[in-house]
């Protein structure tokens, strides 16, 4: 066992500014009904101690062979436990198109790939991506909120449903759209991560504005009763990025949030992109899911397969145990072609 930069390695795996306070002219055009002031149910945990991540040394889910749908990258795991089985709805890239596939496992470490379950189908989805999703088991079915759009176009979030995890039916329209002109999420809403609390669903997501070098990517939240009609928090974003040129681990963007409840607090793991497109994870905590404080340090990989990129966290809480799956890569590309694979670990 070795420790480096706040990460414990182990080989044995367990079996723009805030744009509005009221309803601005831009929001009047978009409709104020899509925005609200809220928090998640307040939790009473105090200032936490230091949290660390354990990252396994080897991938538990590798990219496919040449010509397969996940031959270039296997990333963005979203793991759900159902009837004693783990389901992983992950993103695969073949060099042209991002799709969502399913894998299943009895223990979260040994996975059987089950094939593609979502592909982009034109229309609002475009032809580039139907992936980077967040899955829940709710009311007798799997729900996946996923990102779709053309490669250089706007990205929106859709919803698909399945009773068996293999055959999904999609909502005909996006369930979360981009923001109004000059808003913080004008160009993209992406990287959804959905949690349920107090009878509401809360969707944390990446928002991208119109900046181009690089685009500013920050994290906001929306809420819904049914998973289809969402209200965005009026004071989004809830997590901002480091100033350009600061050397911060997230100065080129923050995204891929993973939110969970543990030890009387809300926790959020995010992926930060630095100026060289190296990716690391950072941990935040909150009592209300809106006002977040960052823990010191960042978590990076030290193995050949994840030494440049650690990203895309997803978390399953099992009592006091917090299981983690993450993406890793050895090429510092912004979006794809990372040699992406999926690893497993824990939060402590």
C-alpha positions in Angstrom: 0.0 0.0 0.0 1.4 3.4 -0.9 0.1 6.9 -0.3 0.6 9.9 -2.6 -1.1 13.3 -2.9 -3.9 12.3 -0.5 -4.6 9.1 -2.4 -4.0 5.6 -1.0 -3.2 3.0 -3.5 -4.1 -0.6 -2.9 -4.1 -3.8 -4.8 -6.7 -5.9 -3.0 -10.2 -4.5 -3.9 -13.1 -5.1 -1.6 -15.3 -8.3 -2.7 -18.9 34.8 -16.0 -20.3 35.9 -12.6 -23.6 34.9 -11.1 -25.9 36.5 -13.6 -29.0 37.2 -11.6 -30.6 37.6 -8.2 -34.0 38.4 -9.4 -35.7 37.8 -12.8 -33.5 39.7 -15.3 -34.6 40.6 -18.8 -32.9 37.5 -20.1 -34.8 35.3 -17.7 -38.1 37.0 -18.6 -37.5 35.8 -22.2 -36.7 32.3 -20.9 -39.6 32.2 -18.4 -39.1 32.7 -14.6 -41.0 29.5 -13.9 -37.9 27.5 -14.8 -35.9 29.1 -11.9 -36.4 29.0 -8.2 -34.7 29.7 -4.8 -34.1 26.5 -2.8 -31.7 24.3 -0.9 -31.7 20.6 -0.3 -33.0 19.4 3.2 -30.6 20.9 5.7 -28.2 18.4 7.4 -26.6 19.0 10.8 -23.0 17.6 10.3 -20.3 20.0 11.5 -16.9 20.8 10.0 -15.6 17.5 8.8 -12.1 16.0 9.1 -9.9 15.2 6.2 -11.4 12.9 3.6 -9.2 10.7 1.5 -9.7 8.5 -1.6 -8.5 5.0 -2.2 -7.9 4.2 -5.8 -7.3 0.7 -7.1 -4.1 0.1 -9.0 -5.7 -1.6 -12.0 -8.8 -0.9 -14.1 -11.9 -3.0 -13.3 -13.5 -2.2 -16.7 -11.3 -1.7 -19.8 -12.0 -0.3 -23.2 -13.0 -2.7 -26.0 -11.0 -4.1 -28.8 -10.4 -2.3 -32.1 -13.7 -1.7 -33.9 -15.9 -2.1 -30.9 -18.2 0.7 -29.7 -15.9 1.5 -26.6 -12.6 0.8 -28.3 -11.2 4.3 -27.8 -12.5 5.2 -24.3 -14.5 3.5 -21.5 -15.4 6.3 -19.1 -18.2 8.0 -17.1 -19.4 5.1 -15.0 -22.8 5.5 -13.2 -23.2 2.6 -10.8 -26.5 1.5 -9.3 -27.2 -1.5 -7.0 -30.3 -3.5 -7.7 -31.4 -6.8 -6.1 -27.8 -7.5 -4.9 -26.3 -6.8 -8.4 -24.3 -3.8 -9.5 -25.2 -2.2 -12.8 -22.8 0.2 -14.5 -24.2 2.5 -17.2 -20.9 3.8 -18.7 -19.8 5.8 -21.7 -17.9 4.3 -24.6 -16.3 6.1 -27.5 -15.2 4.5 -30.8 -13.4 7.5 -32.3 -16.6 9.1 -33.7 -19.6 8.6 -31.4 -20.2 8.4 -27.7 -22.7 5.9 -26.6 -24.0 4.5 -23.3 -23.5 0.8 -22.5 -24.4 -1.5 -19.6 -22.3 -3.8 -17.5 -23.3 -5.9 -14.5 -21.3 -7.3 -11.6 -21.9 -9.3 -8.4 -19.3 -7.3 -6.4 -18.6 -4.1 -8.3 -15.1 -5.3 -9.2 -15.7 -8.0 -11.9 -17.9 -6.7 -14.7 -19.7 -8.4 -17.6 -20.4 -6.0 -20.5 -24.0 -6.2 -21.7 -23.8 -4.0 -24.8 -25.0 -0.6 -26.0 -28.2 0.7 -24.5 -28.3 4.4 -25.7 -27.1 5.9 -29.0 -27.6 9.4 -30.4 -30.6 9.3 -32.8 -30.6 12.7 -34.6 -33.1 15.5 -33.9 -32.2 17.3 -30.7 -29.7 14.6 -29.8 -27.5 15.1 -32.9 -25.1 12.4 -34.0 -22.2 12.7 -31.5 -23.2 11.8 -28.0 -25.8 10.1 -25.9 -23.7 9.4 -22.8 -22.2 10.9 -19.7 -25.3 9.8 -17.8 -26.5 9.5 -14.2 -28.6 6.4 -13.3 -31.1 5.7 -10.5 -33.4 2.8 -9.7 -36.8 4.5 -8.9 -40.4 3.3 -8.9 -39.6 0.0 -10.4 -37.4 1.2 -13.3 -33.9 2.4 -14.2 -33.8 6.1 -15.1 -30.8 7.6 -16.9 -30.4 11.3 -17.4 -27.8 11.7 -20.2 -26.1 14.3 -22.3 -26.7 14.7 -26.0 -25.9 17.0 -28.9 -23.6 17.5 -31.8 -19.8 17.7 -31.2 -19.5 21.4 -31.6 -23.1 22.3 -30.9 -25.1 22.9 -27.7 -25.5 20.0 -25.3 -28.7 19.3 -23.4 -29.9 16.6 -21.0 -32.4 13.9 -21.8 -34.1 11.1 -19.9 -34.5 7.4 -20.7 -36.2 4.6 -18.8 -35.9 0.8 -18.6 -37.4 -2.0 -16.5 -34.5 -4.4 -17.3 -31.5 -2.2 -17.7 -31.0 -3.2 -21.4 -34.0 -1.8 -23.3 -34.6 1.9 -22.8 -37.3 4.3 -24.0 -36.4 8.0 -24.3 -38.4 11.1 -23.5 -39.0 12.8 -26.9 -37.5 16.2 -25.8 -34.6 17.2 -23.5 -35.7 17.5 -19.9 -33.0 20.2 -19.1 -32.2 22.9 -21.6 -29.5 25.5 -21.9 -29.9 28.8 -20.3 -30.7 32.2 -21.8 -28.4 34.5 -23.7 -25.2 35.3 -21.8 -26.1 33.0 -18.9 -23.5 30.8 -17.3 -25.0 27.7 -19.0 -25.9 29.2 -22.4 -23.8 26.8 -24.5 -24.2 23.5 -22.6 -25.9 21.6 -19.8 -24.1 18.3 -19.4 -22.6 15.8 -16.9 -25.8 15.2 -15.0 -25.7 13.6 -11.5 -29.0 13.0 -9.8 -29.7 12.4 -6.1 -33.0 12.1 -4.2 -33.7 13.9 -0.9 -36.9 15.0 0.9 -39.2 13.9 -1.9 -37.3 15.9 -4.6 -34.8 14.9 -7.2 -31.8 17.2 -7.5 -29.7 17.3 -10.6 -26.1 18.6 -10.4 -24.7 19.4 -13.8 -22.0 21.2 -15.7 -22.9 24.5 -17.3 -20.8 26.1 -20.1 -21.0 29.7 -21.2 -20.0 31.4 -24.4 -16.3 31.9 -23.6 -14.1 30.1 -26.1 -10.5 30.0 -24.9 -11.2 27.8 -23.0 -15.0 27.7 -22.4 -15.9 28.3 -18.7 -17.4 25.2 -17.2 -18.9 25.3 -13.7 -21.4 23.3 -11.7 -25.1 24.1 -10.9 -28.1 22.4 -9.6 -31.8 22.0 -10.5 -34.7 20.2 -8.8 -37.7 18.2 -9.9 -40.6 16.1 -8.5 -40.8 13.8 -11.5 -37.4 13.9 -13.2 -38.9 15.6 -16.3 -39.8 19.2 -15.3 -36.8 20.9 -13.7 -36.3 24.2 -11.9 -32.8 25.6 -12.0 -31.4 27.3 -8.9 -31.7 31.0 -9.5 -28.2 31.7 -8.0 -26.3 29.1 -10.0 -23.5 28.1 -10.3 -22.8 26.5 -6.9 -19.2 25.6 -7.7 -17.0 28.1 -9.6 -13.5 27.6 -11.0 -10.1 29.0 -10.4 -9.1 32.2 -12.1 -7.3 31.8 -15.5 -3.6 31.7 -15.1 -3.8 30.9 -11.4 -2.4 27.4 -11.7 -5.5 26.0 -10.1 -6.4 22.4 -10.7 -9.7 23.5 -12.2 -8.8 26.7 -14.1 -9.9 25.1 -17.4 -13.2 23.9 -16.0 -15.0 22.0 -13.3 -17.5 19.2 -14.1 -18.6 15.6 -13.6 -20.1 16.2 -10.1 -20.9 13.2 -7.9 -23.0 14.0 -4.9 -23.8 11.8 -2.0 -25.0 11.9 1.6 -22.5 10.6 4.3 -21.9 11.3 7.9 -24.6 14.0 8.2 -23.4 16.1 5.3 -23.6 16.4 1.5 -20.4 15.6 -0.3 -19.5 16.4 -3.9 -16.6 15.0 -5.9 -15.8 17.1 -9.0 -13.3 16.7 -11.9 -11.0 19.7 -12.4 -9.1 20.4 -15.6 -5.9 22.4 -15.3 -4.3 24.5 -18.0 -2.5 21.4 -19.5 -5.8 19.4 -19.4 -4.6 17.1 -16.6 -7.6 16.0 -14.6 -7.9 15.5 -10.9 -10.6 15.1 -8.4 -11.5 17.6 -5.6 -13.9 17.1 -2.7 -16.5 19.6 -1.4 -18.9 19.4 1.5 -22.2 21.2 2.4 -25.0 21.2 4.9 -27.6 22.4 2.4 -26.4 21.2 -1.1 -26.1 24.7 -2.3 -23.3 26.4 -0.3 -20.2 24.3 -0.7 -16.8 24.3 0.9 -13.8 22.7 -0.6 -11.5 20.3 1.2 -7.7 21.0 0.9 -5.8 19.2 -1.9 -6.7 17.2 -5.0 -6.7 13.5 -5.8 -4.6 12.3 -8.8 -3.5 8.9 -10.2 -0.1 7.4 -10.0 -0.4 4.4 -12.2 0.5 4.2 -15.9 -3.2 4.0 -17.0 -4.4 7.0 -14.9 -1.3 9.1 -14.4 -2.7 12.0 -16.5 -6.4 11.8 -16.0 -8.6 10.8 -13.0 -12.2 11.8 -13.7 -15.9 10.9 -13.8 -16.6 9.8 -10.2 -19.7 7.9 -9.2 -20.4 6.8 -5.6 -22.6 4.2 -3.9 -23.0 4.6 -0.1 -23.4 1.3 1.8 -23.8 2.2 5.5 -20.4 3.5 6.6 -18.7 2.2 3.5 -18.5 4.5 0.4 -17.6 2.8 -2.8 -16.2 4.8 -5.7 -15.8 4.2 -9.4 -13.9 6.6 -11.6 -12.4 7.1 -15.1 -8.7 7.2 -15.8 -6.5 7.9 -18.8 -2.9 8.5 -19.9 -3.5 11.3 -22.5 -4.3 14.9 -21.7 -7.0 15.4 -24.3 -9.9 17.6 -23.3 -12.9 15.5 -24.4 -11.9 12.1 -25.8 -9.1 9.8 -26.9 -7.8 9.5 -23.4 -7.3 5.7 -23.5 -10.0 5.8 -20.9 -10.7 2.9 -18.5 -12.7 2.6 -15.3 -11.2 2.0 -11.9 -12.7 1.3 -8.4 -11.9 2.6 -5.0 -13.4 4.0 -1.8 -13.9 7.3 0.1 -12.6 7.4 3.6 
